[in-house]
Amino acid sequence: MTKLKWGMIGGGEGSQIGPAHRLGALADGRFELAAGALDHRPEVGREYAQRLGVAADRAYGDWKEMLQGERDREDRVDLVTVATPNSTHFEISKAFLEAGFNVLCEKPMTVTVEEGEELVRISEKTGKICAVNYCYSAYPMVRQARAMVANGDIGKVRLVVTAFSHGHHGDATDADNPRVRWRYDPAMAGVSGQFADCGIHALHMASFICNDEVETLSADFASCIASRELEDDAMVNFRMSRGTVGRLWTSSVAIGRQHGFEIQVFGETGGLRWFSEQPNQLIYTPVGGRTQIIEKGEGGLYDEATRLSRVAIAHPEGFPMAVANIYCDLADAIQGQARDSLPVAADGVRSMAAVHYSVDSAKQGGAWVDARPPMFR
């Protein structure tokens, strides 16, 4: 099998997300790292890219140089990953899509709804993929949950309760740490802090498992550390298009919680629970029956779970392998095999709309607002 060529922007040495992308993209031999502009410091980025095996003439100083260098190559990259600060996502993704490249953008895809809608239109016009790294949706047991809901195993969904809360930004004395501070700075993060950072993963997961969209929402935001301009804690209630009730809590000051991403889906005939700190297990309770633990790798799972499980039952697969599953679906899509489980620009703009309209709701004391981007109303 010929490997697809992959290029990365951002995610340099010492970054939080860069290693997960590199491990994920290369895990299954579908991609090779062929080009990169990995650091905002040109020489540092060039040097690091070459240490990772990128040829000197494709180790670029910045994304514009990479676009210029790759555009006219016969062996140009098949996919570009954008793993830069939020405020740069739109400009970079737009430029590469318009030049005919497939793009995987880190979340949030953009900082405004209008930018998100534009990326949707550009992706449709060019026929190129604009994917968003909602990688938690690619855990095998999350795919199992989605298949169970679709198959009617828990009946019509009534209620979804989800949370993505941790305590790693709960120390007020660490508020000026650059790796923390930017997340609460509107100039870098946009209109929202914690909800745009973690909460949209939980919101996307609710939509993904239920195969449904959020229509309206009511939000309460708080900056528990007073020096922060953007929220570090949020509660969002929402309603989905088929009547499902949703509850979402996200926080970065919940000291004692490590990762804290979990979701519970309650239907007419059963309930499901998944939490990221034990990602190999899906908890299933049929109405009137005993609670069961469904294990990754066991027999009888739906194909969407089975095809993305790499190792035998009882052996853990971690976060980079969830990222790897996104890259597997991307490789399939680039090579012409449709994957409707791949998060794309439409998912990204729905998330961005939810962020902006949650901010509006919070400013209005929790008023219920339309959560849909204008293009989908």
C-alpha positions, 0 to 999 in steps of 0.5 A: 500500500502506498503511504499518503503524504502528510504535513503538519503545521504547529505541534512542535517540540514540547507541545501538548497535542503534537505528539498525539498527532504524530503517533496517531498519523503514523500508527497504521502505516497509512501516512508518512510525515513529508512536510512540516512548519512546526514552530512559530520560530522558523529555525527551531521548526525547521530543525525539529522537522528534520530531526523527525525525518522531514527532508530539509527542503520540506522543513518549512519556517512557517505555514505560508512558506509551506503552502508555497513550497507544497502547492506545485509539487507533484508529490505534494502532501495529501493531508495538512494538519493544523495544530496551531493556536485557535485564532490562526485556524481559519486563515491557515485552513482556508488557504490550504483548502483553496489550494486543493489540500485536504485539511484536519484542523484542531478544535475549535475549528474557527473563532467565529461562526461566519468563519466556520460557515465559510470553511464549510462552503469552501470544502463543498466547492473544492471537494476537499475534506475539512475534518475536525479533530474530535478524536474522542468520538473515535474511541472504539467503545464510543463507536459501539455506543453510537451503533447501539443507539442507531440500532435501537438497542436502548430505544428512543433517546430521552436524556443525555448527560455529559461532562468534561471537567478537570482541575488542572487550571485550578491553581490561581498562582499558576494563572500566568503560566503561558500554557494556561493563560492563553486559554482565557485570553480573548485575543488567543482563544476567542469568545470562550475559554473552557467551553470552547476548549473542552465543553465542545468535545462533550457537546459534539459527543452527545450529537455524535452518539445520538446522531442528532443536532443541538437546536436550543440551549441555555448557559451559565458561565463563571470565572472562578479565578477572578483574574480570568476574562473568559470562563473556567466553568460552565453549565449548559442545558440543551435540547436536540432536534428529536426532543432529547434533553441534554445536560453538560458541565465543563470546568477547569477548576474541579480540583481532584478530577483528572480528565473527567470526560464522561457521557451517559445516554438514557433511552426508553429501553436502556442506558449507556455510560462511557468515561474516558479514564476507562475507555475500553468499557461501555456500561449498558443497562437494559430496562428491568435488567442487570448492568453489563460491562461491554469490553473493547475487543470482545465478540459480538460488537458492531463493526464500527467498534471492531474495525478500530480495535487494534489489540486484544481484549483487556489490553488498553488503547489510549488517546493517541490511538483514538487520534489514529482512528481519526487518521484511519477514517481520513485515509479511507475518505481521501482514498474514496471510501466514505466514512460518515463517522468522520467529524467534518467542517459542518460539525465544527461550525455547529460547535462554534455556533454553540460556543457563541450562542452559549456566550450570548445566553450566559450574558442574558442570565441563561436565556434559551437561544437558538444554537444552530449556525444560520446556514443550518436554520 
